[in-house]
Each structure stands twice: as structure tokens, then as C-alpha cells.
Amino acid sequence: MKVLVIEDNESVCSMIEMFFSKEGIEGEFVHDGLEGFNRYKGGKWDLIIVDWMLPGMDGVTICRKIREEKSTVPIIMLTAKDSESDQVLGLEMGADDYVTKPFSPLALMARIKAVTRRYQQSATTLDEKGALHTEHFTINKDTREVVLNGNAITNLTPKEFDLLYYFVQHPKQVFSREQLLDRVWGYQFYGDERTVDVHIKRLRKKLGTTNQPFFHTVWGVGYKFDETVEPIEG
């Protein structure tokens, strides 16, 4: 694993580097935000760890710029800010996880393993045009085009597309109806949770997935997207 760490506190870097050596992780450490962003652009990384407060360019801006480039590299943000609004901002700008200082190195290593495991389990790839590719789907967020097994799906509503795109970005992860309302419809959406059920039902019908249930109901929790389940015969 090759990890870029953008952190201006050299003591923190030394601590992380010590644990990286124990885990066999190749770490590269940069102490300036702008230099760190340029280093990201010049290499191929399995994970990026970035501090919130940095000289040159702050961590939130780095996250935003990385995501603007359509990169799906996992990002963990380190910060002394621990308010809920700060956490939400960091995650909305593209961070996958959030570790508040001071932190335990063991806890950070656990977060690293969890974040990278989620990405390794995903069969989703992003091409140079920004389109998501899976075994069955090709979805372009910019053109809002959906292709399923070589066939274009042209009758999705804007919100059905948004819901499908979100699920495909997070394969095998279980989401409650409340989480989906929050993340797909937005923080200001105050609707009936059955709205999610209706949209899932419509997606199943429009995608014609009777024998290939991409959307799975997790009883008592919500839904997940998983296209690795074998099709139902008959």
C-alpha cells in the first residue's frame, strides 16, 4: 500500500511513519498543502491522509480539488476540529473518514484498513470521462447516461438516477431509508421515508431486474446494492 500523508506536524508524521513501517505500508510525507496536492497529482496512491489546517492549501480544499478531478482515492482527514458542522463539511468535500486529534495510532490504522477494505471490495472503476463502470452498469454523472448490459436506460427521473448512482458508488454497503433521504435528497429534505421505497420499486421495474436483484432489502435496516448475487433461475 502506498499512502500520501499531508501533515505539517512533524511529530505526528514520525508517529504515523513508525506504525507504517510495522504494517509494511509505504508512506510519503509532505508538510505543505500545496506541495502535497502537487505530489498527489504526480503519483498513484492507495490512500491519502490530509490534515485540515495546512500552510499553502488547507485540507478541505485539497479534498475538494481531488474530487473535482473525479478521483476515487480514499481520503482520511486529520483535524483538531471536532464539531459536527466541521465533520459534515469535511465529509461533504470528499473525505471518506474523519479522525480527530489527538488520536491513537492504533485507531488510525484501524480506520485505514476499514477505508481501504471498502474500496478494494468495490468492483466500481472510473474512466477518463468520469463514467462509473461495474460488471453490469456504465453510468456517466455528467451526461446522466445509464447503460445496463449494453442497453441504454433512458426513462429514469433525475432522482432515480441520483439514487442509482449513489448505490453504485457504494456497493454492498447497507443504508437506512433515513440515510438515503439525507445523502441523496439532501439535508433540507423532510419527506416520508416511504419515498425511498417507491423509488427503489420504480428502479427495479425500469431496470428490469426481476431475475437479477441489484437492490436488496435488508430487513429492519434498509437497502444495499450488490450485483455479485447470482441471478434467479426461471
PyMOL commands that set and color helices and strands:
alter all, ss='L'
color gray80, all
select helices_A, chain A and resi 10-23+33-41+59-68+84-92+105-121+158-169+177-185+194-207
alter helices_A, ss='H'
color red, helices_A
select strands_A, chain A and resi 2-6+26-30+47-51+75-79+97-100+125-126+131-133+137-140+145-148+151-153+175-176+215-218+222-225
alter strands_A, ss='S'
color yellow, strands_A
deselect
rebuild
show_as cartoon
